């Protein structure tokens, strides 16, 4: 499932739809963080949006 979501996000970004890809990327990051540190989920939305807006390709490389 995560792999399919990541593929969708990459396709959206390649087509210039970064705003549509952001919720998908955020979901993937939240899922990964929830597995390791569930107490961090409260602030992850803002952090994800800020990071992804500034460095979309960098965020994708690390996923």
Steps between C-alpha positions, in 0.01 A plus 500: 500500500770749596691423181188570290443827685859602442467429128184713486675785680798489266270507196311798641823688567633427154178645360538814711229415754704537818194610699324173418807294585550661841225305684632174361856576607378617838311175547807291419716698740235480774471127457874453533524728801199341670677168491804638681386804699123548520532801733649710217193489276352824634759724340585293193242663267659842523851364475414284199332787317791734564765247396312380195419850380864603517668173396256265320765293324709465815199370694422246229857376488487419870176306467 
